Amino acid sequence: MASVKNLKRDLNFLFGDIIEAVYVWQLTNPAADVAKSEEIIDEAITSFDEAIDAVNAKGVENKKAHFSTLKNNVEAKAKALVEKLNNL
């Protein structure tokens, strides 16, 4: 299993890349309404905060299961955000 430091860095890169992609979309579509894209950014920030809180959770009985669940949740949220971005 990767270290917690590397996991936090990977989460930062993942959600940062999604936010960056939204900004690129906004720049390439200046006439489009940015309200929906701003919602994607807000959701990405919220998802990042939730993931970091889960990484920092203390008193977890089964760490392997906890991080496995976290990985699946983050993967699902990231896919959903990318899908929303693709549908703009």
N, C-alpha and C positions, 0 to 999 in steps of 0.2 A: 504494500500500500504506500502511496506517495505521502510525503510529509504534509502536515497541515499548512505549512507555509507555501508549498507548491500548489496545494489545492486552492488556497485563497487567491494566489496569483492567477491560476487557470480560470477561476470564476470571474476575476476582474477582466481578464482578456476576453472571455466568452461574451459577457454582457457588454463590455466596452465595444467589441466588434459589432454587435447588433445595433448599439446606439450610433456608432459611426456610420453604419449602413443606412440608418434612417436619415442622418444628416446629409449624406450623399444624395439620397432620394429627394430630400427637400431642395437641395441645390440644383438638381437636374430637372425638377418640376416646380419652377417658381410660381406658376399660375395655380397650382393645386392648393386645396385647403389643407393647412398644416395641423388642424385639430386632431385628426386621426393619427397622424404620425407622432404628434406630441404625446398622445395616449400610449403609444407603443414605447416611447422613451420612458414615460412614467412607470409603466408596467415592468420594464426591464430593470429600472432602478429598485423598484419594490421587490422584484424577484431576487436581485442581487443581495439586498439587505436581508431577506428571509433566509437565503442560502448561507450567508455569513453567520447569521444567528444560529443556524443549525450546526454549522461547523464548530462554533464556539460553545455549544451546549455542554454543560457540565453534568456529571452524574448519569451518563449514558451507560446502561448495563451491558449491552452488546454493541460494541463499536463497529464491528464489521457489518452487522445488519443495518445499523444507523447510517453509515456512510454509503452502503449499497442503496438504501432507500433515497438518500440525498442525491446520489448520482442519477437515479432514475427520474426523480422529480425535476432536477435541474435540466436534464436532457429533454424532458417533455415540455417544460416551460420555454426553453430555448427554441425548440422546434415550432411551438405555437407562435412565438414572437416572429420568427422568420416567415412563417406562413402568413401572418397578418401583414407583414411588410410586403410580401410578394403579391398580396391581394390589393394593395393600394393602387 
